[in-house]
Amino acid sequence: MLNDLNSKNVLEHLNFLTGGVEPILMCKCGKTKFCHRHLVAEWLERECGIIIQELNLTDYERKNGYLVKKKNPSLFPD
């Protein structure tokens, strides 16, 4: 469904709805549950070349609709 939309128009509309204040995408899904908000955030990042950060979850990153804990790099692979 997202591919049928113009990402720049979506971003402009979000900015219009918030009166120029930076929009925040929210949901009430648990950290380990699938979340459509993550798909929208990834789509906007990819299509608009912007970075959408997760608030207060610096140890996690979005991946395919889920939040996953970032792995610490190691000199000794498993």
N, C-alpha and C positions, 0 to 999 in steps of 0.2 A: 504494500500500500504506500509506503514511503517513497518508493521509486517513481510513483505517479505524481508526486508533489514536487513543487519547485522549492528547494531548500532555502534559498535566499528570501523568497516570499514568506515562507514559514517563519524564519528568523525575524524579518521585518515586522510581521504581524505580532509575534510575541513581544517585541520591543514596543510596538504601538499599544498593546494591551496593558503593559506595565508602565506606560507613561514615560518611557525612556530610562526607567530604573532597570538594572540588570535582572532579567527573568531568572527564576529558579524553578527547575523541574522537580516535583516532589511526588512521593508515593508512600505507602505504608507497608510495603513488602519487607519481609525479613531479609537480612543480609545474604543469606544463602538461597533465597527463593528467586525464581525467574521473575524478571521485571521488564515490562515494556518500556519504561522510562530509560533504561540503559540502551535499548535499541535506538530510541530517538536521539539520545545524546551521542552515541557512536555515529549515527547517520549525519547529524548536524556537524560533528567534528570532521568527518570525512568529506562531506559535500561543501562545507563552508570554510574549511581550513581554520577552524577555531578550536580552542581547548576548553572542554567542560570538565571542571574538577569536581570530585566528590567531596562534600563538606564533612569535616571531622572524621574522615575515614582514610587517613594518609597511608595506612598499611594495606589498602585494598585497591584493586583496579577493576574496571569493567571488562568483561569478556563474554561475548555472545549472549547478552541479556542477563548475565550473572555478575555478582561481585566475587572476586577471588583474591585471596590473600597474596600479596606480593612475596616472591621468593627472594631471600637474601642471596646475593651472588656469593659463590664459594670458589676457592682455589682448588677444592677437592670434590670433584663431581661424584655423585652416588654410584 
